[in-house]
Amino acid sequence: MIKFLDLQEINISHQAEIEERLLRTFRSGWYLLGNEVRTFEKNLATYTGAKYAIGVANGLDALRLILRAYLELGIMQKGDEIIVPANTYIASVLAISDNGLVPVFVEPSLENYNIDISKIEEKVTSRTRGIMIVHLYGRAVFSEDLAAIATKLGLKLIEDNAQAIGAEWNGIKTGNLGDASGFSFYPGKNLGALGDAGAITTNDEELATTIRTLANYGSKEKYVNMYQGLNSRLDEIQAAVLDVKLQYIDTDNQRRRVIAKRYIDEIKNPDIILPHGPDDETEHVWHLFVIRCERRTLLQNHLTENGIQTLIHYPIPPHQQQAYQQFNHLSLPITELIHDQVLSLPISPVLTDSEVELVIDGCNTF
Ligand SMILES: *Cc1c(COP(=O)(O)O)cnc(C)c1O
């Protein structure tokens, strides 16, 4: 069976280095907000080019904390609207609604599955305070137009960078394109921890300080609480692992690009709609390789019978979830079509050439 994602293989490929850092952390006797977190934060900031990086407990918290900080700073008020792509993973939307803000869904482009930038402005109202862009499936979404809209209308540009660490737009890394960015290091992400972990990057010093304080019980000085904060800290152990793996992220992403290119060049089945690679390959880090097929269930069954595990990202869009009944009446046809047809093929830095060939054959024999 070709696994969709072989996490054991991915982590074992760095076993010696990871074990050494884990042992060092274990023996240090210091398990939260210490040297490992500081080192990783510094290296993540350097990697993305952003001035500040703050480690937190997970990717959802990273996004929640950014918006919470904007509320505490008076830049946003409860009831304000945040624009978000309708086909994103639920976490982007949860971060908005959890803060008493209102998600306003914008349809994606079928060309690249990212938010259709040309449809943003028509959704702006007097309550709009931000745009959350999501670099979905690992593909960076940005444009001069988008930056101009945000500047003109005074909107904060928040990146959900859970899926696209290492991607670039015009030589600028995701995580350094907007006003603030949330990262997830969930084990299955391109940079994955051995458990939950996340981070925020920003160039805004006041925002960085507020987020750091909020994530630590709203406290800068022990037992003195400025805000009704939360406990969302990155563990030393996770930071140690992430700091090792960060060194390999570009190599890992490059291997994903090679696999994606082979899929695009060699899958030749008229029933399968392949993703379009960007002209500039650095824009995509291929967190997921997502194809579309009208007969998705049959294709998935065919691949399973051929020993290939696939997944659906995602089967139900946020506006159709039971959790968001207030949005169930919305009609978002492009988003709904995507959710009916998408299927993700295996892609990872440890997928071998012969496995890649089997996936290609599996698709071509459907
Ligand atoms: C994974 C993911 C998140 C949430 O990250 P967690 O670490 O699982 O909380 C947010 N947004 C997107 C697009 C994701 O893929």
The ligand as a MOL file (V3000), in Angstrom:
LIG
                    3D

  0  0  0     0  0            999 V3000
M  V30 BEGIN CTAB
M  V30 COUNTS 15 15 0 0 0
M  V30 BEGIN ATOM
M  V30 1 C -3.8910 22.6740 9.4030 0
M  V30 2 C -4.5750 23.9400 9.1040 0
M  V30 3 C -4.9290 24.8660 10.1000 0
M  V30 4 C -4.9050 24.5680 11.5670 0
M  V30 5 O -3.7460 24.0690 12.0800 0
M  V30 6 P -3.7320 23.1580 13.4040 0
M  V30 7 O -2.3060 23.1470 13.7760 0
M  V30 8 O -4.2700 21.8280 13.0160 0
M  V30 9 O -4.5800 23.8270 14.4370 0
M  V30 10 C -5.4240 26.0880 9.7090 0
M  V30 11 N -5.6220 26.3890 8.4280 0
M  V30 12 C -5.3350 25.5220 7.4380 0
M  V30 13 C -5.5640 25.9390 6.0210 0
M  V30 14 C -4.8180 24.2670 7.7410 0
M  V30 15 O -4.5400 23.4160 6.7440 0
M  V30 END ATOM
M  V30 BEGIN BOND
M  V30 1 1 1 2
M  V30 2 1 2 3
M  V30 3 2 2 14
M  V30 4 1 3 4
M  V30 5 2 3 10
M  V30 6 1 4 5
M  V30 7 1 5 6
M  V30 8 2 6 7
M  V30 9 1 6 8
M  V30 10 1 6 9
M  V30 11 1 10 11
M  V30 12 2 11 12
M  V30 13 1 12 13
M  V30 14 1 12 14
M  V30 15 1 14 15
M  V30 END BOND
M  V30 END CTAB
M  END
